[in-house]
Amino acid sequence: MTALKEHPLAEQFRHFVRDPAFPCVGAKSALGKGTLRIAVARDIRSGWDDLRIHAMLMDLARSYAASPTLFQSLVILFETEATLDEAAYERHMWARVQSLSDKDEWLGQSTDARVSSDPADPHFSLSFGGEAFFVVGLHPAASRPARRFAVPAMVFNLHDQFEQLREQGRYDKLRGSILDRDLALAGTMNPMLAQHGTVSEARQYSGRMVGADWQCPFAGRRSHRHVA
């Protein structure tokens, strides 16, 4: 894995976020503040870099717990050469999520008690290093322009940041701005975006439009799985 700022994919991602049309103002803020961490991994279809990615998530969780300032994220860019359609990207993205979650549990890390570990629960979020995270997936074949990047990517955002924004009365304004900008970019509203607490956020991770019968491929933490 390469975590050097000089990597051309990292600079390409910064340019992607700086584009005036890019709708996520939170990512723009993180980039401007220097709190958008970017690393480059080999292949989203492989677990080759999963231990190192998990170590980066642990480091972000620890630093955030010590100083919970807004707009901190970890971006993993994968040098995957094959073109993946939306279903294939979703499958491999969740395989990485499962592997990272299994490693977190194996290392004795607890889940964040403020969220659910059940992907069907409206209050679901992932947990790494005791902090809740959610994922934003990007890849070349994404149907939404805002999710369309040159290589497959996974952006890990800290869930608590959005709770902070809610407490400060800033969340609805930020969310509204992102939705309006995404509408301007794509020409249509994103049907997969929903208020947290109404449906599971797992449906939004890959960016693929899914129906009501969609089943999340994430099996959850081993200690929380139901045994038939």
C-alpha positions in Angstrom: 0.0 0.0 0.0 1.2 3.5 -0.8 0.2 6.3 1.6 2.4 9.0 0.1 0.9 12.3 -0.9 2.9 12.3 -4.1 1.1 9.3 -5.5 -0.6 10.5 -8.7 -4.0 8.8 -7.8 -4.0 10.8 -4.5 -3.5 14.0 -6.3 -6.1 13.0 -8.9 -8.6 12.5 -6.0 -7.8 15.9 -4.5 -8.5 17.4 -7.9 -11.8 15.4 -8.1 -12.9 16.9 -4.7 -11.8 20.4 -5.6 -13.9 20.4 -8.8 -16.6 23.1 -8.2 -19.3 20.7 -9.4 -18.4 18.0 -6.8 -21.3 18.1 -4.4 -19.9 16.9 -1.0 -19.1 20.0 0.9 -17.9 17.9 3.8 -15.1 16.4 1.7 -14.2 19.8 0.5 -13.9 21.0 4.0 -11.8 18.0 5.0 -9.5 18.6 2.1 -9.2 22.3 2.9 -8.4 21.6 6.5 -5.8 18.9 5.7 -7.9 16.2 7.5 -8.7 14.1 4.4 -6.3 11.1 4.7 -5.6 9.4 1.4 -3.9 6.0 0.8 -3.5 3.9 -2.3 -4.0 0.1 -2.1 -3.6 -2.7 -4.7 -6.9 -4.1 -5.6 -10.4 -4.0 -4.2 -10.9 -7.6 -5.2 -8.1 -8.7 -2.9 -7.5 -8.7 0.9 -3.8 -7.9 0.3 -3.9 -4.5 2.1 -6.7 -5.2 4.5 -4.4 -5.3 7.6 -2.9 -2.0 6.7 -6.2 -0.4 5.9 -7.5 -1.5 9.3 -4.4 0.0 11.0 -5.2 3.3 9.3 -8.8 3.1 10.5 -7.6 2.4 14.1 -5.3 5.4 13.9 -8.1 7.6 12.7 -10.4 6.3 15.4 -7.8 7.0 18.1 -6.9 10.5 16.9 -10.6 11.4 16.6 -11.3 10.2 20.1 -8.4 12.3 21.3 -9.5 15.4 19.3 -13.1 15.1 17.9 -12.8 17.9 15.3 -15.2 17.9 12.3 -14.5 16.6 8.8 -12.0 13.8 9.2 -12.1 11.0 6.7 -10.0 8.2 5.3 -10.0 7.6 1.5 -8.7 4.3 0.1 -8.0 4.3 -3.6 -7.6 0.9 -5.3 -5.3 0.4 -8.3 -7.8 -2.1 -9.7 -7.2 -2.5 -13.4 -10.3 -4.4 -14.3 -13.5 -2.5 -15.0 -16.2 -3.4 -12.4 -19.9 -2.9 -13.0 -22.0 -1.6 -10.1 -23.0 -5.1 -8.9 -19.3 -6.3 -9.0 -18.1 -3.2 -7.2 -20.7 -3.6 -4.5 -19.8 -7.2 -4.0 -16.1 -6.5 -3.6 -16.6 -3.4 -1.5 -18.7 -5.4 1.0 -16.0 -8.2 1.0 -13.4 -5.6 2.1 -15.9 -4.3 4.8 -16.4 -7.8 6.1 -12.7 -8.5 6.2 -11.9 -5.2 8.0 -14.7 -5.8 10.5 -13.5 -9.4 11.2 -10.0 -8.1 11.8 -11.4 -5.4 14.2 -13.2 -8.1 16.2 -10.2 -10.5 16.1 -8.0 -7.7 17.6 -10.5 -7.3 20.5 -12.0 -4.0 19.4 -15.4 -3.3 20.7 -18.3 -1.9 18.6 -19.5 1.6 19.1 -22.4 1.3 21.6 -24.1 4.3 20.0 -24.9 2.4 16.8 -26.2 -1.0 15.8 -24.0 -3.8 14.2 -27.1 -5.3 12.4 -27.0 -4.1 8.8 -30.8 -4.3 8.6 -31.2 -1.9 11.6 -32.0 1.7 10.8 -29.3 2.7 13.3 -26.6 0.5 11.7 -23.0 1.7 11.3 -19.7 -0.1 11.0 -17.3 0.0 14.0 -13.5 0.2 13.9 -11.4 0.9 17.0 -14.6 1.5 19.0 -15.7 4.4 16.7 -18.7 4.2 14.3 -18.0 4.7 10.6 -20.0 4.7 7.3 -18.6 4.1 3.8 -19.1 6.0 0.6 -18.2 4.0 -2.4 -16.8 5.4 -5.7 -15.8 3.7 -8.9 -15.6 4.4 -12.7 -19.0 2.7 -13.5 -21.1 4.4 -10.8 -24.4 5.6 -12.1 -24.3 8.8 -10.0 -21.8 11.3 -11.3 -20.7 12.2 -7.8 -19.7 8.6 -7.2 -17.8 8.3 -10.4 -14.0 8.3 -9.9 -11.2 6.9 -12.0 -10.5 3.9 -9.8 -12.6 2.0 -7.2 -12.5 3.8 -3.8 -13.9 3.6 -0.3 -14.3 6.7 1.8 -14.6 6.0 5.6 -16.4 8.8 7.5 -16.8 9.0 11.2 -20.4 8.7 12.2 -20.0 10.9 15.3 -19.2 13.9 13.2 -22.7 14.0 11.9 -24.1 13.7 15.5 -21.9 16.8 16.3 -23.5 18.6 13.3 -27.0 17.7 14.5 -26.2 18.9 18.0 -24.9 22.2 16.5 -28.0 22.6 14.3 -25.9 22.4 11.2 -26.7 19.0 9.8 -29.9 19.8 7.9 -28.3 22.7 6.1 -25.2 20.7 5.2 -27.3 17.8 3.9 -29.6 20.1 2.0 -26.6 21.7 0.3 -25.2 18.4 -0.7 -28.5 17.2 -2.1 -29.0 20.4 -4.1 -25.5 20.2 -5.5 -25.9 16.6 -6.4 -29.2 17.4 -8.1 -27.5 20.1 -10.1 -24.7 17.7 -11.1 -26.8 14.6 -12.0 -30.1 16.3 -13.1 -32.1 14.0 -10.8 -32.4 13.5 -7.0 -30.5 10.6 -5.6 -33.2 8.0 -4.6 -30.9 6.2 -2.2 -30.3 9.0 0.2 -32.5 8.9 3.3 -32.4 10.5 6.8 -30.4 8.5 9.3 -32.7 6.4 11.5 -35.3 5.7 8.9 -33.6 3.0 6.9 -30.3 1.3 7.2 -27.4 3.4 5.8 -25.9 0.1 4.4 -28.2 0.6 1.4 -26.3 3.8 0.5 -22.7 2.5 0.8 -22.0 1.3 -2.7 -24.0 3.9 -4.5 -26.0 1.4 -6.5 -29.7 1.9 -6.6 -31.3 -1.1 -4.8 -34.9 -2.1 -4.2 -36.8 -2.8 -1.1 -35.9 -6.5 -1.3 -32.1 -5.9 -1.2 -30.3 -8.0 1.3 -27.0 -6.6 2.7 -24.1 -9.0 2.0 -22.4 -8.0 5.3 -22.8 -10.8 7.9 -21.9 -8.5 10.8 -19.6 -9.2 13.7 -19.1 -12.9 14.5 -20.2 -12.3 18.1 -23.4 -10.8 16.9 -24.4 -13.3 14.3 -27.4 -15.5 14.8 -26.8 -19.2 14.7 -29.6 -21.3 13.2 
